[in-house]
Amino acid sequence: MASATKGKKRVTFKVQADVGSKVSVAGDFNNWNPTSKVLKDKAGNGAFQGIALLEKGKHAYKFVINDTWCVDPNCDDWSHDGFGSLNSVVEVG
C-alpha cells in the first residue's frame, strides 16, 4: 500500500455550493470520473471539501455540482479543455 502513495501529496479541494448539493471533483488524476471523488459538507453550511493524493506536476480538474461541470472559482490557473471551455489547474510540488 505504501508504494501506491509514495511520492504523492495531499491536495485539498474546496468549493462553496448550496446546502444539500451533490459535489465532486473530477480531473486527470481520476480519469475525469465525476463520481470518484465526492466532496463532503461536514458543517452543513455549503462549504464542500475533500482530499486527494496527487503526484507531482500540474493537474487539470473541474468541480461537478449537481451534475454541472464548473471551474474552481478560487483558482487562478486554467487551461483549455479542448471542448471550448476551461479546466482549473493545480500544481503539486
N, C-alpha and C positions, 0 to 999 in steps of 0.2 A: 504494500500500500504506500509506503514512503516514496517509492520510485515514481508513482503516479503524481505526486505533489511536489517532487523535487524541482527546484528552480522556479516554482510558481509563486505568485504573490497574491495576497488577499486584496480584492478591489471591492469597495462598497458602492453600490448603485442606489441612488436616492431620487425620488420624484414625488411631487405633490399631485394628488388626484382626489376626486370626490370620495368621501367615505363610502365604503361598500363596493368600490370598484374592483375589477379583476385586473391586476397589474403584473407584468412580467418584463424581463429584459431578454432580447434576442440579439445575437451577434455572430461574428465569425468564429467566436470561441465555443459556440454551442450549435453550429450548423444552422443558424437563424431559426431555431426551433422556438416558437412563441409559447410553448408550454413547459420548456425545460427548466427555466429559472424563474419561478414565481416569487414576487416580492410581497412582503408582509407589512401590514399596517398595525403594528403591535399596540400603539397607543390609541388607536381608533379615531385619529384626528386627520386622516388623509395623507400622512407622511409615510409613504411606502419605501421600504429599503430591503436590500438583500446583498449577500456577499458571494462573489465568485472567485475562484482561484484561476489566475491568468498567467500565461507565460510572458516573458519579457517581449517588448515590442509594441507596435500600435495595433489596436483592435477597434473595428467598426461595430457599432451597435445601435439599436433603437429600443425605445420602450414600447410595449404593447398594452394600451389602456382600453379595456372593454372592446377588444378586437380591433382597435385603431392604432396603427403604427405611427409613432411620432418621435422626433429627435428629442434629445435631452435639452430642456430649456436653460440648464445651468452649465452647459458645455460650450467652450469657446472654439473647439476644433471640430471641423466637419470635413467629410469627403463626399464626392458624388457617388451615388449608389448604382449608376448605370441604367436607372429606370426613370430619370428625370426628377429625382428627389435627392435628399441628402441623408447621410448617416452621421451620427455623432462618433467621435473618435476619442479613445482613452489610450494614453501611453503608459506602459508599465516599465519601470526602470530596473 
